Amino acid sequence: MAALPIGGQFCVPIDSHVFTFLSEVPANLQQAFIEEMGVSKDAVLRVAKGFSELVGFNMALLGANITLGRTSALQRLTAEKD
């Protein structure tokens, strides 16, 4: 996901798996995945913004309060269940 090129043709052709992840998976689970996999938060946000501009609606992650690196994924997921 983070390896998608950025620029004039940053998500052409569209990677349907990445689009589905960014548009359908809840932001808290996306954050946990990004942190656990060591993916660049900035790269993912750029891809999410690009998809948002392309389709005309915000990806879930863009509306989320990004707190990567402050708590573990397990801590965030456990806190949301309480």
HELIX and SHEET records of a PDB file:
HELIX    1   1 SER A   16  GLU A   24  1                                   9    
HELIX    2   2 ALA A   27  MET A   37  1                                  11    
HELIX    3   3 LYS A   41  VAL A   55  1                                  15    
HELIX    4   4 ALA A   60  GLY A   63  5                                   4    
HELIX    5   5 ALA A   73  LYS A   81  1                                   9    
END                                                                             
